Amino acid sequence: MTWVDGDFGVAGSLARVLDDIQAERIAQDARWGIQDLPDGTSPADASVAETAKKATADAAADGTLTWCHILIEEVLEAFAEADPDRLRAELVQVAAVATKWIQALDRRSGLPAAGEL
């Protein structure tokens, strides 16, 4: 196992989180159906995203960085995008950070990896 396999130090942890995400998406579709909503994002939110970037950098510099800092920064960067391709890229980053945070929670709690249940 390497540290670049997405398992965040626990074999099977990425698959477990992605399975949980898939189950949640299925539940959302069952409850709400297909939703064709406007994005609601705008470059007007860029200053808020920049403030979050600075807060994240400051927290990293002074040793107080948290998952919350990182996820908020990514979410606010997405909110500041109007271009669909760039918005998609930002949302992938949001999903990746949220996934890694879930893996960190699972690792701290000693949750068994996928296949060990």
C-alpha positions as CSV (number, residue, x, y, z in Angstrom):
1,M,0.0,0.0,0.0
2,T,1.2,3.5,-0.8
3,W,0.1,6.9,0.4
4,V,-1.0,7.8,-3.1
5,D,-3.6,5.1,-3.5
6,G,-6.4,7.2,-2.1
7,D,-6.8,4.9,1.0
8,F,-5.4,7.5,3.3
9,G,-3.3,4.9,5.2
10,V,-6.2,2.4,5.7
11,A,-6.6,-0.2,3.0
12,G,-10.1,-0.1,1.5
13,S,-11.1,3.1,3.1
14,L,-11.7,5.0,-0.1
15,A,-14.0,2.2,-1.5
16,R,-16.0,2.3,1.8
17,V,-16.5,6.0,1.6
18,L,-17.5,5.9,-2.0
19,D,-20.0,3.1,-1.3
20,D,-21.5,5.3,1.4
21,I,-21.7,8.2,-1.0
22,Q,-23.3,6.0,-3.6
23,A,-25.9,4.8,-1.1
24,E,-26.7,8.4,-0.1
25,R,-27.1,9.5,-3.7
26,I,-29.5,6.6,-4.3
27,A,-31.5,7.7,-1.3
28,Q,-31.6,11.3,-2.5
29,D,-32.9,10.3,-5.9
30,A,-35.5,8.1,-4.3
31,R,-36.6,11.0,-2.1
32,W,-36.3,14.0,-4.5
33,G,-36.1,12.5,-8.0
34,I,-34.1,14.3,-10.6
35,Q,-33.5,17.9,-9.8
36,D,-32.7,20.4,-12.5
37,L,-31.9,23.5,-10.5
38,P,-29.8,26.6,-11.3
39,D,-26.3,26.6,-10.0
40,G,-26.6,29.8,-8.1
41,T,-22.9,30.5,-8.2
42,S,-21.3,33.8,-9.2
43,P,-17.9,35.5,-9.6
44,A,-19.3,38.1,-7.2
45,D,-18.4,35.6,-4.5
46,A,-14.7,35.7,-5.3
47,S,-13.8,38.0,-2.5
48,V,-15.4,35.6,0.0
49,A,-13.4,32.8,-1.5
50,E,-10.2,34.8,-1.3
51,T,-10.9,35.5,2.4
52,A,-11.3,31.7,3.0
53,K,-8.0,31.0,1.1
54,K,-6.2,33.5,3.4
55,A,-7.8,32.0,6.5
56,T,-6.7,28.5,5.4
57,A,-3.2,29.7,4.6
58,D,-2.9,31.5,8.0
59,A,-4.2,28.5,9.9
60,A,-1.6,26.3,8.0
61,A,1.1,28.7,8.9
62,D,0.3,28.9,12.6
63,G,-0.4,25.2,13.0
64,T,-4.2,25.4,13.5
65,L,-5.3,24.1,10.2
66,T,-8.5,22.0,10.3
67,W,-10.6,20.0,7.8
68,C,-13.2,22.7,8.2
69,H,-10.8,25.4,6.9
70,I,-10.0,23.3,3.9
71,L,-13.5,22.3,3.0
72,I,-14.9,25.8,3.5
73,E,-12.2,27.2,1.2
74,E,-13.1,24.6,-1.5
75,V,-16.8,25.2,-1.2
76,L,-16.4,29.0,-1.4
77,E,-14.1,28.6,-4.4
78,A,-16.9,26.6,-6.1
79,F,-19.5,29.3,-5.2
80,A,-17.3,31.9,-7.0
81,E,-17.3,30.0,-10.3
82,A,-19.9,30.6,-13.1
83,D,-18.1,28.7,-15.9
84,P,-19.6,25.1,-15.9
85,D,-16.3,23.4,-16.5
86,R,-14.4,25.3,-13.8
87,L,-17.4,24.8,-11.4
88,R,-17.3,21.1,-12.0
89,A,-13.6,21.0,-11.3
90,E,-14.1,22.9,-8.1
91,L,-17.0,20.6,-7.0
92,V,-14.8,17.6,-7.6
93,Q,-12.3,19.2,-5.2
94,V,-15.1,19.7,-2.7
95,A,-16.1,16.1,-3.0
96,A,-12.4,14.9,-2.7
97,V,-11.8,17.0,0.4
98,A,-15.1,15.8,2.0
99,T,-14.1,12.2,1.1
100,K,-10.7,12.5,2.7
101,W,-12.2,14.1,5.8
102,I,-14.6,11.1,6.1
103,Q,-11.6,8.8,5.8
104,A,-9.8,10.7,8.6
105,L,-12.9,10.3,10.8
106,D,-13.0,6.6,10.1
107,R,-9.3,6.2,10.7
108,R,-9.5,8.0,14.0
109,S,-12.4,6.0,15.1
110,G,-10.7,2.7,14.2
111,L,-13.5,1.8,11.8
112,P,-12.5,-1.4,9.9
113,A,-11.6,-1.1,6.2
114,A,-14.0,-2.3,3.5
115,G,-14.0,-6.1,3.5
116,E,-13.1,-6.4,7.2
117,L,-16.7,-5.9,8.4
